[in-house]
């Protein structure tokens, strides 16, 4: 019986003793220190607003077209007996090159006939002059005084002179027609299209082809009324406003330097834009081979060098908020909204004239639902001194006893 009580009571005694020991150890442990929680201010990126002198850049675009474009028209009738190898679509030629030759036989005959008629008229004129001198001598041998014009054959002399002038005009016409059988290039250029072939009979007024001048190319650049106001004043050829043209050719970006020489002077009724015309010298690089040719018909982007401005702030366009407001950090590191004066805004930048304090820094990082007066930390600024941690420890009975 006693052994049975020992077997049952011993585990209970051990369990109770363990509980008492655990409680005693827990009573001796100090409670954790209570630390006052510190909430850090919002971290933002900001930069100083700096004024600078700058030149506005105006973006536009347009197609490259030839300044000179001519439709070749025949001025004579005849059969084509020769066509230049360069007179093909895409062929290049120089000023004065023979493009088409029309048969000349009939026109050579016309020149000879006109020259023969001129020689006969001149002979008749000389004959009338001689007859006039004879008539004047005869009149003076029989009668004193002035002879009448008819007696001196002056009307016949005038008629002969008129016949000579008419014959000379016919020779000139015949020679012009002969010269027109050779259709030559009026300027340096290229063939756009050809409508005439070897052996074809053409008549006066027939279209032979289309040619383009390659000395100058033109690009019509549309500008809004606002953009037009930022061009340098006094637009003229002497002013030479630079334009940088860019395009992708063969998968590679290329650029060319052109010059605005004039505007068309009329506001387009449908698009409400004004067209400025830029000129590019030698677009096909025929005079020099140090660049990439710019073909007619290519679409290019244009960056026009506009007017200059002083003491302006240029910021990224996406940082400008509705109502022309900027989010800035003031001198006390608080967020503030500043309503600024925007002189110009394009797709990439906004140009600010005034509206902010000298100590303001522009917030360039995204801030969700910003509130004016919010305290922030600016990346890169020195960290503020941390506050001293205050620990409030719970007093234990032993500590109270020691204190007493």
Order of alpha helices (4+ residues) and beta strands (2+ residues): alpha-beta-beta-beta-beta-beta-beta-beta-beta-alpha-alpha-beta-beta-beta-beta-beta-alpha-beta-beta-beta-beta-beta-beta-beta-beta-beta-beta-beta-alpha
